[in-house]
């Protein structure tokens, strides 16, 4: 009774905007290392803008027109699913609409936001309380992605309804989890809500929100503890476990960094690196992800990785970069974004896979399949193969990346999280600053950063130097600048020194006036990734290279819009490469090529760089359970003649081999 009464007093006081006498010291948050810019401050350009436009013309921009789970959702008064799918969709369509400044997409997002806000329940709950599909009333999980979507909407529009509605709903959620602690999906995804509460606190300074975050994290699954004593080292082949589930695991990457804002604990801050290291060893893939089809499935490159896991892992990294400011996370973000993300879509983005495979040589529903627990449709390209969660959720991948490319620093400057063509407009020292990134990165090594200011001013740029770049350099003409405490003359080029070949940030402290250009060179070289059974994959910079396999696209189902497809091989794929992983540069040649006109950057026709290697057919390596058999243990031998093979970026392929057995030790 005392606890209930005290809590009631707190709620009444907080509801009136009053401080509570019970709190001797107001709760505080550890500051972020970097602050994300509000939605709209970064606009995509170049190939990245084309990628977002392609998404808008494909599934991303039209689901509300034909897919019942969005079109007829209980979230807008319909009878279809009223659980996670509309929040997922809004979490992607909102940033897509405002990054492209697309009036039609903005109107779509506004229709759903208006209905949700205008129909807030009398007790503060946002959205339906249960639905016709018998989802549990007052299940808090769907509100976690809803908070993310509405906070982005408020950033982009300044809609005055959003913040009060979210604070009111947070009080209801707090009451719900007092009566029924979080369970199932909410329990393993608690950090997503905590991050949203932190953002809400930054806007309102309501102490209640920090306490609500502390409570939700205490009730959530402790991902740090699980990975400090990790037991799921083998392929999971039966049953359903929340803790082996791939999407939950990808979302769990942010748990430690998110909790560190409450605790200040270095172990919490480092937990994301522990998770990444363990997953790389047990389930890692050359594309930066881990297998999960639907559950963690070992290191064989024929096992699948769910699309939801890819986009949620990216968002976890974007969040962790803001919290920690660690350049290593930017390296991982780029590896995933420029390989695993585009590889899982039909290149016009009118279809997607549920599972992608690093060695993906056939996509067919026929026969037995290698997936741990997923069904036979899992690697088809379609509207909702296997299950519709990815159909609703994939939309956040490209837009969230674009929105997190740059962040503000505590010293009043700007920091690069990931490199891609874009334009940043923001204020520094109360003055408008424009930063344009002109680049074909990751397909080229050079990045030009054009800074425009209205009057002379000084502020730093924090430039991320990836681990893989051996001889990076920074050049800036016409203006003096300092790098690493060393003053440079006008026009000097600075070689970027670093310790122990680790990714790092280098501060470029400059006096800006008018328009000035910084040129960053990040020379990339061939690197060997050692995979399953001693197989080898070829990396250059953030890009993974794969052998594209000529394919036949076979329509298997018409949908109200677009279609579902099988993809069948029409060429040989079973090659072993003539290379030694320890001397890979001696065996691989990279060439820049001219892409086809109007072809998306991530497509076979749009591939603007190739890797040439030599290999031999390996007749004993074939299909097993609807997929390429695991690579034979290297080294192997083959009497077949040597052939020159042309590999292209992994994200440009549909059917492919990325991890090869080798002919040499």
VEXVO-749229 format. One record per residue (C-alpha): x, y, z. Coordinates in steps of 0.25 Angstrom, whole numbers, plus 5000, padded with zeros to 4 digits. Each point is the difference from the previous one (the first is absolute). Layout:
# VEXVO-749229
[zator [X, Y, Z]]
...
# end
This chain:
# VEXVO-749229
[zator [5000, 5000, 5000]]
[zator [5011, 5010, 5004]]
[zator [5007, 4997, 4986]]
[zator [4987, 5002, 4992]]
[zator [4997, 5013, 5008]]
[zator [5014, 5006, 4998]]
[zator [4999, 4996, 4985]]
[zator [4987, 5007, 4999]]
[zator [5006, 5013, 5007]]
[zator [5011, 5000, 4990]]
[zator [4991, 4998, 4988]]
[zator [4991, 5012, 5004]]
[zator [5012, 5008, 5003]]
[zator [5007, 4997, 4987]]
[zator [4987, 5002, 4992]]
[zator [4999, 5014, 5006]]
[zator [5014, 5002, 4996]]
[zator [5005, 5001, 5014]]
[zator [5013, 4995, 5007]]
[zator [4998, 4989, 5010]]
[zator [5004, 5002, 5014]]
[zator [5004, 4985, 5001]]
[zator [5011, 5002, 4989]]
[zator [5012, 5006, 5007]]
[zator [5008, 5001, 4988]]
[zator [4994, 5000, 4986]]
[zator [5004, 4988, 4991]]
[zator [5010, 5002, 4990]]
[zator [5005, 4994, 4987]]
[zator [5014, 4998, 4996]]
[zator [5002, 5009, 4987]]
[zator [5001, 4994, 4986]]
[zator [5014, 5001, 4994]]
[zator [4993, 5005, 4987]]
[zator [4986, 5006, 4998]]
[zator [4992, 4996, 4988]]
[zator [4995, 5011, 4991]]
[zator [4985, 5002, 4999]]
[zator [4993, 4993, 4988]]
[zator [5001, 5009, 4988]]
[zator [5014, 5006, 5004]]
[zator [5006, 4990, 4991]]
[zator [4996, 4998, 4985]]
[zator [5005, 4988, 4992]]
[zator [5006, 5003, 4987]]
[zator [5007, 4992, 4989]]
[zator [4998, 4985, 5000]]
[zator [4994, 5000, 5014]]
[zator [4989, 5010, 4995]]
[zator [4997, 4990, 4988]]
[zator [4999, 4989, 5010]]
[zator [4990, 5007, 5009]]
[zator [4992, 5004, 4987]]
[zator [5000, 4985, 4996]]
[zator [4995, 4996, 5013]]
[zator [4989, 5010, 4999]]
[zator [4996, 4995, 4986]]
[zator [5000, 4986, 5005]]
[zator [4994, 4993, 5012]]
[zator [5004, 5011, 5009]]
[zator [4991, 5011, 4995]]
[zator [4987, 4992, 4997]]
[zator [4997, 4989, 5011]]
[zator [4989, 5009, 5005]]
[zator [4993, 4999, 4987]]
[zator [4999, 4985, 4998]]
[zator [5005, 4992, 5012]]
[zator [4989, 4997, 5010]]
[zator [5009, 5001, 5013]]
[zator [5003, 5014, 4997]]
[zator [4988, 5005, 4991]]
[zator [4989, 4994, 5009]]
[zator [5008, 5000, 5014]]
[zator [4993, 5001, 5013]]
[zator [5009, 5012, 5002]]
[zator [4991, 5008, 4991]]
[zator [4987, 4994, 5004]]
[zator [5000, 4988, 4991]]
[zator [4999, 4985, 5003]]
[zator [5014, 4995, 4996]]
[zator [5013, 4998, 5009]]
[zator [5000, 5011, 5011]]
[zator [5014, 4996, 5006]]
[zator [5014, 5003, 4995]]
[zator [4998, 5002, 4985]]
[zator [4995, 5014, 4999]]
[zator [5010, 5005, 5010]]
[zator [5011, 4993, 4992]]
[zator [4996, 5006, 4987]]
[zator [4999, 5014, 5006]]
[zator [5014, 4998, 5005]]
[zator [5005, 5000, 4986]]
[zator [4989, 5007, 4992]]
[zator [5002, 5013, 5009]]
[zator [5015, 5002, 4997]]
[zator [4999, 4995, 4986]]
[zator [4989, 5011, 4997]]
[zator [5008, 5011, 5007]]
[zator [5014, 4997, 4995]]
[zator [4994, 5000, 4985]]
[zator [4991, 5012, 5004]]
[zator [4989, 4992, 4992]]
[zator [4986, 5006, 5002]]
[zator [4993, 4987, 4997]]
[zator [5008, 4992, 5010]]
[zator [4998, 5011, 5010]]
[zator [4985, 5000, 4998]]
[zator [5000, 4985, 5002]]
[zator [5008, 5001, 5013]]
[zator [4991, 5011, 5005]]
[zator [4987, 4993, 4998]]
[zator [5005, 4989, 5010]]
[zator [5006, 5009, 5010]]
[zator [4988, 5009, 5000]]
[zator [4991, 4988, 5003]]
[zator [5009, 4994, 5011]]
[zator [5001, 5013, 5007]]
[zator [4985, 5004, 4998]]
[zator [4996, 4987, 5006]]
[zator [5009, 4999, 5012]]
[zator [4992, 4992, 5011]]
[zator [4994, 5007, 5012]]
[zator [5011, 4993, 5009]]
[zator [5011, 5005, 4991]]
[zator [5003, 4987, 4992]]
[zator [5003, 5003, 4985]]
[zator [4994, 4990, 4990]]
[zator [4991, 4989, 5001]]
[zator [4998, 4992, 5013]]
[zator [5001, 4986, 4994]]
[zator [4995, 4996, 4986]]
[zator [4992, 4990, 4992]]
[zator [5013, 4991, 4999]]
[zator [4999, 4999, 5015]]
[zator [5013, 5007, 5004]]
[zator [5000, 5002, 5015]]
[zator [4994, 5013, 5004]]
[zator [5010, 5010, 5006]]
[zator [5012, 4993, 4994]]
[zator [5010, 5011, 5001]]
[zator [5010, 4995, 4989]]
[zator [4993, 5006, 4987]]
[zator [5001, 5014, 5007]]
[zator [5015, 4999, 5000]]
[zator [5001, 5002, 4985]]
[zator [4989, 5009, 5000]]
[zator [5007, 5009, 5009]]
[zator [5012, 5000, 4991]]
[zator [4991, 5004, 4988]]
[zator [4993, 5011, 5007]]
[zator [5012, 5006, 5006]]
[zator [5006, 5001, 4986]]
[zator [4987, 5006, 4995]]
[zator [5000, 5011, 5011]]
[zator [5015, 5003, 4996]]
[zator [4996, 5002, 4985]]
[zator [4987, 5007, 5002]]
[zator [5000, 5007, 5014]]
[zator [4986, 4994, 5002]]
[zator [4996, 5005, 5014]]
[zator [4991, 4988, 5003]]
[zator [5011, 4990, 5000]]
[zator [5008, 5002, 5012]]
[zator [4989, 5002, 5010]]
[zator [4993, 4987, 4994]]
[zator [5013, 4992, 5002]]
[zator [5002, 5005, 5014]]
[zator [4986, 4997, 5004]]
[zator [5001, 4986, 4993]]
[zator [5013, 4998, 5008]]
[zator [4993, 5001, 5013]]
[zator [4989, 4990, 4996]]
[zator [5012, 4990, 4995]]
[zator [5006, 5002, 5014]]
[zator [4987, 4997, 5007]]
[zator [4999, 4987, 4991]]
[zator [5014, 4995, 5003]]
[zator [4998, 5002, 5015]]
[zator [4988, 4991, 4999]]
[zator [5005, 4990, 4990]]
[zator [5015, 5001, 4998]]
[zator [5005, 4999, 4985]]
[zator [5000, 4987, 4993]]
[zator [5003, 4993, 4987]]
[zator [5004, 5010, 4989]]
[zator [5000, 5012, 5009]]
[zator [5009, 4994, 5010]]
[zator [5011, 4997, 4990]]
[zator [4998, 5013, 4993]]
[zator [5000, 5009, 5012]]
[zator [5011, 5009, 4996]]
[zator [4992, 5005, 4988]]
[zator [4990, 5006, 5009]]
[zator [5011, 5006, 5010]]
[zator [5007, 5007, 4988]]
[zator [4987, 5006, 4996]]
[zator [4997, 5005, 5015]]
[zator [5014, 5006, 5000]]
[zator [4997, 5008, 4987]]
[zator [4986, 5004, 5007]]
[zator [5008, 5004, 5012]]
[zator [5009, 5009, 4992]]
[zator [4988, 5007, 4995]]
[zator [4992, 5002, 5013]]
[zator [5010, 4998, 5012]]
[zator [4989, 4992, 5007]]
[zator [5008, 4992, 5011]]
[zator [4989, 4989, 4999]]
[zator [5005, 4996, 4986]]
[zator [5013, 4996, 5006]]
[zator [4994, 4992, 5011]]
[zator [4991, 4993, 4990]]
[zator [5012, 4997, 4991]]
[zator [5007, 4994, 5012]]
[zator [4988, 4991, 5004]]
[zator [4999, 4995, 4986]]
[zator [5014, 4997, 4998]]
[zator [5000, 4993, 5014]]
[zator [4988, 4991, 4995]]
[zator [5007, 4997, 4987]]
[zator [5009, 4989, 4996]]
[zator [5015, 5002, 5003]]
[zator [5007, 4998, 4987]]
[zator [5013, 5004, 5006]]
[zator [4999, 4988, 5010]]
[zator [4996, 4991, 4989]]
[zator [5012, 5002, 4991]]
[zator [5009, 5000, 5012]]
[zator [4996, 4986, 5002]]
[zator [4996, 4996, 4986]]
[zator [4994, 4986, 4998]]
[zator [4994, 5001, 4986]]
[zator [5012, 4997, 4993]]
[zator [4994, 4989, 4990]]
[zator [4989, 5001, 4990]]
[zator [4986, 5000, 5006]]
[zator [4991, 4991, 4993]]
[zator [4988, 4998, 5007]]
[zator [4990, 5007, 5009]]
[zator [4998, 5015, 5002]]
[zator [5009, 5008, 5010]]
[zator [5000, 5015, 5002]]
[zator [5015, 5000, 5003]]
[zator [5004, 4992, 4988]]
[zator [4991, 5009, 4991]]
[zator [5008, 5007, 4990]]
[zator [4992, 5013, 5000]]
[zator [5000, 5001, 5015]]
[zator [5015, 4998, 5000]]
[zator [5002, 5011, 4990]]
[zator [4992, 5009, 5008]]
[zator [5007, 4996, 5012]]
[zator [5013, 5006, 4995]]
[zator [4995, 5014, 5005]]
[zator [4997, 4994, 5014]]
[zator [5013, 5003, 5007]]
[zator [5003, 5014, 4994]]
[zator [4985, 5003, 5003]]
[zator [5002, 4996, 5015]]
[zator [5013, 5007, 5001]]
[zator [4993, 5013, 4999]]
[zator [4993, 4996, 5013]]
[zator [5012, 4993, 5007]]
[zator [5012, 5007, 4995]]
[zator [5006, 4985, 5000]]
[zator [5012, 4998, 4991]]
[zator [4995, 4985, 4999]]
[zator [4987, 5005, 4994]]
[zator [5007, 5009, 4990]]
[zator [5009, 4988, 4995]]
[zator [4988, 4990, 5000]]
[zator [4998, 5003, 4985]]
[zator [5014, 4996, 4997]]
[zator [4999, 4987, 5008]]
[zator [4987, 4996, 4992]]
[zator [5006, 5003, 4987]]
[zator [5013, 4992, 5003]]
[zator [4992, 4988, 5005]]
[zator [4990, 5000, 4988]]
[zator [5012, 5001, 4990]]
[zator [5006, 4988, 5006]]
[zator [4988, 4992, 5001]]
[zator [4990, 5004, 4989]]
[zator [5008, 5011, 4992]]
[zator [4999, 5003, 4985]]
[zator [5009, 5008, 4991]]
[zator [4989, 5010, 4998]]
[zator [5001, 5005, 5014]]
[zator [4988, 4993, 5005]]
[zator [4997, 4986, 5007]]
[zator [4991, 4989, 4996]]
[zator [4986, 4999, 5005]]
[zator [4990, 4992, 4992]]
[zator [4992, 5003, 5010]]
[zator [5010, 4997, 5011]]
[zator [5015, 5000, 5000]]
[zator [5005, 4990, 4991]]
[zator [5015, 4998, 5000]]
[zator [5010, 5005, 4990]]
[zator [4997, 4993, 4987]]
[zator [4998, 5010, 4989]]
[zator [4987, 4992, 4995]]
[zator [4992, 5004, 5013]]
[zator [4991, 5012, 4999]]
[zator [5000, 5013, 5006]]
[zator [4986, 5007, 5002]]
[zator [4998, 5014, 4994]]
[zator [4994, 5005, 5013]]
[zator [5013, 4996, 5007]]
[zator [5008, 5008, 4990]]
[zator [4992, 5013, 5002]]
[zator [4999, 4999, 5015]]
[zator [5015, 4997, 5001]]
[zator [5002, 5013, 4992]]
[zator [4991, 5008, 5009]]
[zator [5007, 4994, 5012]]
[zator [5014, 5004, 4995]]
[zator [4995, 5014, 4996]]
[zator [4995, 5002, 5015]]
[zator [5013, 4994, 5006]]
[zator [5008, 5010, 4991]]
[zator [4993, 5011, 5006]]
[zator [5001, 4995, 5014]]
[zator [5015, 4996, 4999]]
[zator [5006, 5008, 4989]]
[zator [5008, 4988, 4996]]
[zator [5006, 4999, 4986]]
[zator [5000, 4985, 5000]]
[zator [4985, 5000, 5000]]
[zator [4999, 5008, 4987]]
[zator [5009, 4990, 4993]]
[zator [4990, 4989, 5004]]
[zator [4988, 5009, 4996]]
[zator [5006, 5002, 4986]]
[zator [5003, 4985, 4998]]
[zator [4986, 4997, 5003]]
[zator [4993, 5011, 4992]]
[zator [5009, 4999, 4988]]
[zator [4999, 4985, 4999]]
[zator [4989, 4993, 5008]]
[zator [4989, 5010, 4998]]
[zator [5000, 5002, 4985]]
[zator [5002, 4985, 4997]]
[zator [4987, 4996, 5006]]
[zator [4991, 5008, 4990]]
[zator [4996, 4999, 4986]]
[zator [5008, 5011, 4994]]
[zator [4988, 5009, 4997]]
[zator [4996, 4997, 5014]]
[zator [4986, 4994, 4996]]
[zator [5003, 4987, 5008]]
[zator [5009, 4996, 5011]]
[zator [5004, 4987, 5007]]
[zator [4998, 4996, 5014]]
[zator [5013, 4993, 5000]]
[zator [5013, 5003, 4992]]
[zator [5012, 4990, 4999]]
[zator [5014, 5004, 4998]]
[zator [5001, 4988, 4991]]
[zator [4987, 5002, 4993]]
[zator [5000, 4991, 4987]]
[zator [4985, 4997, 4999]]
[zator [4987, 5006, 5006]]
[zator [4989, 4990, 4998]]
[zator [4989, 4995, 5009]]
[zator [5001, 4985, 4995]]
[zator [5006, 4989, 5008]]
[zator [5007, 5000, 5014]]
[zator [5006, 5012, 5005]]
[zator [5012, 5003, 5008]]
[zator [4994, 5011, 5009]]
[zator [5000, 4997, 5015]]
[zator [4985, 5003, 5003]]
[zator [4995, 5008, 4988]]
[zator [4991, 4996, 4989]]
[zator [5003, 4996, 4985]]
[zator [4996, 5014, 4995]]
[zator [5010, 5007, 5009]]
[zator [5010, 5004, 4989]]
[zator [4990, 5003, 4989]]
[zator [4999, 5014, 4995]]
[zator [4986, 5005, 5003]]
[zator [4990, 5008, 5008]]
[zator [5000, 4992, 5013]]
[zator [5008, 4988, 4998]]
[zator [5000, 4991, 5013]]
[zator [4994, 5011, 5009]]
[zator [4996, 5014, 4998]]
[zator [5008, 5007, 5011]]
[zator [5011, 5003, 4990]]
[zator [4990, 5006, 4990]]
[zator [4996, 5010, 5011]]
[zator [5014, 5002, 5006]]
[zator [5010, 5001, 4989]]
[zator [4996, 5014, 4997]]
[zator [5009, 5006, 5011]]
[zator [5013, 4995, 4994]]
[zator [5004, 5010, 4990]]
[zator [4993, 5012, 5006]]
[zator [5006, 4998, 5014]]
[zator [5014, 4998, 4994]]
[zator [4998, 5014, 4992]]
[zator [4995, 5007, 5012]]
[zator [5012, 4995, 5009]]
[zator [5012, 5003, 4990]]
[zator [5004, 5012, 5008]]
[zator [4998, 5004, 5015]]
[zator [5004, 5012, 5009]]
[zator [5012, 4999, 5009]]
[zator [5000, 5006, 5015]]
[zator [5011, 5010, 4995]]
[zator [4991, 5007, 4990]]
[zator [5004, 4992, 4988]]
[zator [4995, 4989, 4991]]
[zator [5004, 4985, 4999]]
[zator [4999, 4990, 4989]]
[zator [4993, 4987, 5004]]
[zator [5000, 4994, 4986]]
[zator [5004, 5006, 4986]]
[zator [4990, 5001, 4989]]
[zator [4996, 5012, 4991]]
[zator [4991, 5010, 5007]]
[zator [4998, 5014, 5004]]
[zator [5000, 5005, 5015]]
[zator [4993, 5013, 5004]]
[zator [5001, 5004, 5015]]
[zator [5004, 5011, 5009]]
[zator [5013, 5001, 5007]]
[zator [5003, 5012, 5010]]
[zator [4986, 5005, 4996]]
[zator [5004, 5001, 4985]]
[zator [4995, 4992, 4988]]
[zator [5011, 4990, 4995]]
[zator [4999, 4991, 4988]]
[zator [5008, 4988, 4998]]
[zator [4999, 4992, 4986]]
[zator [5006, 4986, 4999]]
[zator [5004, 4998, 4985]]
[zator [5004, 4985, 4998]]
[zator [4998, 4987, 4993]]
[zator [5004, 4993, 5013]]
[zator [5000, 4988, 5003]]
[zator [5003, 4997, 4985]]
[zator [5011, 5011, 5000]]
[zator [5011, 5003, 5010]]
[zator [4998, 5016, 5000]]
[zator [4991, 5008, 5008]]
[zator [4998, 5015, 4998]]
[zator [4994, 5008, 5011]]
[zator [4996, 5014, 4996]]
[zator [4997, 5010, 5012]]
[zator [4993, 5013, 4998]]
[zator [4999, 5010, 5011]]
[zator [4993, 5014, 5000]]
[zator [5012, 5007, 5007]]
[zator [5014, 4996, 5005]]
[zator [4999, 4990, 5012]]
[zator [5007, 4988, 5006]]
[zator [4995, 4987, 5003]]
[zator [5005, 4985, 4999]]
[zator [4996, 4989, 4991]]
[zator [5002, 4986, 5006]]
[zator [5004, 4991, 4988]]
[zator [4999, 4985, 5002]]
[zator [5012, 4992, 4995]]
[zator [4996, 4986, 4997]]
[zator [5009, 4988, 5005]]
[zator [5002, 4995, 4986]]
[zator [5006, 5012, 4994]]
[zator [5015, 4999, 5001]]
[zator [5005, 5014, 4995]]
[zator [4988, 5010, 5002]]
[zator [5003, 5014, 4998]]
[zator [4992, 5014, 5001]]
[zator [5003, 5012, 4991]]
[zator [4994, 5013, 5001]]
[zator [5004, 5012, 4992]]
[zator [4998, 5015, 5002]]
[zator [4998, 4999, 5015]]
[zator [5010, 4996, 5012]]
[zator [4995, 4989, 5009]]
[zator [5006, 4991, 5011]]
[zator [4999, 4985, 5000]]
[zator [5005, 4992, 5013]]
[zator [5005, 5013, 5006]]
[zator [5009, 5003, 4988]]
[zator [4998, 5013, 4993]]
[zator [5001, 4999, 4985]]
[zator [5003, 5010, 4989]]
[zator [4990, 5004, 4990]]
[zator [4999, 4989, 4989]]
[zator [5007, 4989, 5009]]
[zator [4996, 4986, 4999]]
[zator [4999, 4992, 5013]]
[zator [5003, 4986, 5002]]
[zator [4991, 4994, 5010]]
[zator [5008, 4993, 5011]]
[zator [4993, 4991, 5009]]
[zator [5003, 4989, 5011]]
[zator [5000, 4985, 4997]]
[zator [4992, 5001, 4987]]
[zator [4987, 5002, 5007]]
[zator [4988, 5009, 4995]]
[zator [5001, 5014, 5006]]
[zator [4995, 5014, 4999]]
[zator [5010, 5011, 4996]]
[zator [4996, 5014, 5003]]
[zator [5002, 5010, 4989]]
[zator [5000, 5014, 5007]]
[zator [4998, 5011, 4990]]
[zator [4997, 5014, 4998]]
[zator [4989, 5001, 4990]]
[zator [4996, 5011, 4991]]
[zator [4991, 5000, 4987]]
[zator [5001, 4986, 4994]]
[zator [5011, 4991, 5002]]
[zator [5003, 4985, 4996]]
[zator [5006, 4989, 5008]]
[zator [5005, 4988, 4992]]
[zator [5001, 4987, 5008]]
[zator [5007, 4988, 4993]]
[zator [4997, 4986, 5006]]
[zator [5008, 4991, 4991]]
[zator [4995, 4986, 5001]]
[zator [5007, 4987, 4998]]
[zator [4996, 4985, 4998]]
[zator [4997, 4993, 5014]]
[zator [4997, 4986, 5002]]
[zator [4988, 4996, 5009]]
[zator [5002, 4986, 5006]]
[zator [4987, 4992, 5000]]
[zator [4994, 4987, 5002]]
[zator [5009, 4988, 4997]]
[zator [5012, 5009, 4997]]
[zator [4992, 5007, 4989]]
[zator [5004, 5014, 4995]]
[zator [4992, 5012, 4997]]
[zator [5006, 5012, 4993]]
[zator [4998, 5014, 5006]]
[zator [5005, 5014, 4995]]
[zator [4997, 5011, 5010]]
[zator [4985, 4998, 5005]]
[zator [4996, 4992, 4987]]
[zator [5000, 4985, 5000]]
[zator [5001, 4994, 4986]]
[zator [4993, 4988, 4994]]
[zator [4999, 4992, 4988]]
[zator [4986, 5004, 4993]]
[zator [4993, 4988, 4994]]
[zator [4992, 5002, 4988]]
[zator [4985, 4997, 5003]]
[zator [4986, 4998, 4996]]
[zator [4989, 5007, 5007]]
[zator [4988, 4991, 5001]]
[zator [4987, 5007, 5004]]
[zator [4993, 4991, 5011]]
[zator [4989, 5009, 5005]]
[zator [4993, 5013, 4996]]
[zator [4996, 5009, 5011]]
[zator [4991, 5012, 4999]]
[zator [5013, 5008, 4996]]
[zator [5013, 4994, 4996]]
[zator [5003, 4985, 5001]]
[zator [5007, 4989, 5007]]
[zator [5012, 4993, 4993]]
[zator [5009, 4988, 5000]]
[zator [5014, 5002, 4995]]
[zator [5007, 4989, 4993]]
[zator [5014, 4999, 4996]]
[zator [5004, 4999, 4985]]
[zator [5015, 4999, 5002]]
[zator [5011, 4993, 5008]]
[zator [5003, 5005, 5014]]
[zator [5008, 4989, 5006]]
[zator [5014, 5006, 4999]]
[zator [5012, 4999, 5009]]
[zator [5009, 5012, 5000]]
[zator [5015, 5000, 4997]]
[zator [5005, 5009, 5011]]
[zator [5007, 5000, 5013]]
[zator [4992, 5007, 5011]]
[zator [5013, 5005, 5006]]
[zator [5005, 5006, 4987]]
[zator [4986, 5004, 4994]]
[zator [5005, 5013, 4993]]
[zator [5009, 4991, 4991]]
[zator [4988, 4993, 4995]]
[zator [4989, 5010, 4998]]
[zator [4999, 5012, 4991]]
[zator [4990, 5011, 5001]]
[zator [4995, 5008, 4988]]
[zator [4991, 5012, 4999]]
[zator [4989, 4998, 4990]]
[zator [4989, 5009, 4993]]
[zator [4986, 4996, 5006]]
[zator [4988, 5000, 4991]]
[zator [4993, 5013, 4998]]
[zator [4989, 5001, 5010]]
[zator [5003, 4987, 5007]]
[zator [4999, 5001, 5016]]
[zator [5014, 5000, 5006]]
[zator [4996, 4987, 5007]]
[zator [4997, 4991, 4988]]
[zator [5007, 4992, 4990]]
[zator [5000, 5010, 4990]]
[zator [5003, 5011, 5009]]
[zator [5012, 4993, 5006]]
[zator [5012, 5010, 4998]]
[zator [5011, 4992, 5005]]
[zator [5004, 4985, 4998]]
[zator [5010, 4991, 5006]]
[zator [5007, 4990, 4991]]
[zator [5005, 4987, 5005]]
[zator [5003, 4986, 4994]]
[zator [4993, 4987, 5004]]
[zator [4997, 4986, 4996]]
[zator [4987, 4993, 5000]]
[zator [4998, 4991, 5012]]
[zator [4991, 4989, 4995]]
[zator [4997, 4993, 5013]]
[zator [4995, 5013, 5006]]
[zator [4985, 5000, 4997]]
[zator [4986, 5003, 5005]]
[zator [4995, 4994, 5014]]
[zator [4987, 5002, 5006]]
[zator [4996, 5012, 4990]]
[zator [5013, 5007, 5002]]
[zator [5014, 5000, 4997]]
[zator [5007, 4989, 5009]]
[zator [5009, 5006, 5010]]
[zator [5014, 5003, 4993]]
[zator [5009, 4988, 5000]]
[zator [5011, 5002, 5010]]
[zator [5012, 5007, 4994]]
[zator [5010, 4998, 4994]]
[zator [4993, 4992, 4989]]
[zator [5005, 4995, 4986]]
[zator [4993, 5000, 4987]]
[zator [5005, 4995, 4986]]
[zator [4991, 5010, 4993]]
[zator [5007, 5011, 4992]]
[zator [5002, 5013, 5006]]
[zator [4990, 5011, 4997]]
[zator [5000, 5015, 5002]]
[zator [4988, 5004, 5009]]
[zator [4995, 5014, 5001]]
[zator [4994, 5003, 5014]]
[zator [4991, 5012, 5003]]
[zator [4995, 5006, 5013]]
[zator [4992, 4991, 5008]]
[zator [4988, 5010, 5001]]
[zator [4999, 5000, 4984]]
[zator [4997, 4985, 4999]]
[zator [4988, 4991, 5001]]
[zator [5006, 4987, 4999]]
[zator [5014, 4999, 5004]]
[zator [5012, 4993, 5007]]
[zator [5007, 5009, 5010]]
[zator [5008, 4989, 5009]]
[zator [5009, 4991, 4991]]
[zator [5009, 4988, 5003]]
[zator [5014, 5003, 4996]]
[zator [5010, 4992, 4992]]
[zator [5012, 5005, 5007]]
[zator [5004, 5000, 5015]]
# end
